[in-house]
Amino acid sequence: MAAKTNGYYDDLVESYLFAEVARRASKYEAEHPDVKMIRMGIGDVTRPLPPVVTEAMKDASDEMGRAETFRGYGPYEGYDFLREAVQRYYKGFGVDMELSAIFISDGAKSDLGNFLDIFAQDNTVLVPDPVYPVYVDTNIMAGRRILYAMSSEENGFLPMPEDIVSEEGKAEIPDIIYLCSPNNPTGAVYTREQLKTWIDYANANGSIILFDAAYECFVTGDLPHSIFEVEGARTCAVEFCSFSKKAGFTGTRCGYTVIPEDLVRDGKKIRDLWLRRQSTKYNGVPYIVQRGAEAVFTEEGEKQIAWNIDYYKENAKIIADTLDRLGIYYTGGKNSPYIWLRCPDITKCADYDEVIAGTPSAADPDAPLSWKFFDYLLQKAAVVGTPGAGFGTSGEAFLRLTAFSTKENTQEAMERLTKMLGTE
Ligand SMILES: *Cc1c(COP(=O)(O)O)cnc(C)c1O
């Protein structure tokens, strides 16, 4: 007998979206060497690590090079200096979280995927549509059944339990529920009342909410940063957060996952199962990186990251103001680095056929509007977005723009969009 591979990998759909966007953008660039193309599709940050972070990492690196201060394997849950800093950060939202609930990780993506290890294979999963592709693919790999909660302009791209699509009209209750707020790709943010509805639903049915708070640092005003700000979450939710978007750690790798002691299923504490899993398969985030992450929570660190976050927010505002002027519907942009806009029907433009000549949209008249708009925007304005159709069925006719570009490029891209749509 030969080794057998996991057959569920055959069920994965080739990650077409970002590869296809990159392919079409490169082709445009090669064909138009004199035109400055502006990438508004990037999902990576561009501002460098704040100086407090790099200084802390240099000091930690020196410590590791001296026998008296050298450290080997660290605690599986992360060092207390960082866990305590996270605990204080939660206090700032009015959340009293026990230290034992806080686990340091190498980022939200790995924890979101690895967390599934502790759930049975026959659990049913609910994923909002459109969505960050990681939730879907990690469950396909495990052969789990996936239900979707559809979103649209009607629910402001914030699906609620009544938006769950059930087969043959029978009500189905998911065991695991993913929520992402502020959302990637839509930038939409749940209110406390909306989260309370999900929490009541999960508590009533014994479901667990996996709450992705990767963009919480973009939240302002009275909107919740953490699901634990809302009553009842301690018995039904796990929260995943990351230093990636907050402090430029996309390449440095650090995050945290919060699992309250009160979260119990089958008579077992979920945090105990997670510790068991981590201590078996994981040896923790480098000491040097944890010292860097700790520095993010210092007074100086908070000042420095606020500067970066404000920079991205200013870009988001430039985009949002432009769309307001153009009368285009969008979500996000205020408490998120993402703007999710409804594609104007450019197929009615007199020059549509001429502009898209030679693109895949020209060859395929039945292509989704979001790809047609993508091609038109690229050919006419040399601006690259991300077609919404790639994030799920509900994403059709939408386009995602990100605020992670430079201010100058964001401004120029919006001038080009305005000119393209012929209102100036
Ligand atoms: C970027 C991102 C993450 C976090 O990624 P890291 O692995 O921490 O870098 C998690 N969730 C969403 C929705 C994201 O966009």
The ligand as a MOL file (V3000), in Angstrom:
LIG
                    3D

  0  0  0     0  0            999 V3000
M  V30 BEGIN CTAB
M  V30 COUNTS 15 15 0 0 0
M  V30 BEGIN ATOM
M  V30 1 C -4.7050 40.0390 7.1620 0
M  V30 2 C -5.8000 39.2630 7.7700 0
M  V30 3 C -5.5840 38.3930 8.8380 0
M  V30 4 C -4.2990 38.2850 9.5920 0
M  V30 5 O -3.2890 37.7640 9.1250 0
M  V30 6 P -1.9500 37.4090 9.8810 0
M  V30 7 O -1.8360 35.9370 9.6770 0
M  V30 8 O -2.0610 37.7560 11.3170 0
M  V30 9 O -0.9330 38.1830 9.1460 0
M  V30 10 C -6.6620 37.7440 9.4210 0
M  V30 11 N -7.8860 37.9120 8.9550 0
M  V30 12 C -8.1430 38.7360 7.9380 0
M  V30 13 C -9.5470 38.9130 7.5160 0
M  V30 14 C -7.1190 39.4230 7.2960 0
M  V30 15 O -7.3950 40.2270 6.2670 0
M  V30 END ATOM
M  V30 BEGIN BOND
M  V30 1 1 1 2
M  V30 2 1 2 3
M  V30 3 2 2 14
M  V30 4 1 3 4
M  V30 5 2 3 10
M  V30 6 1 4 5
M  V30 7 1 5 6
M  V30 8 2 6 7
M  V30 9 1 6 8
M  V30 10 1 6 9
M  V30 11 1 10 11
M  V30 12 2 11 12
M  V30 13 1 12 13
M  V30 14 1 12 14
M  V30 15 1 14 15
M  V30 END BOND
M  V30 END CTAB
M  END
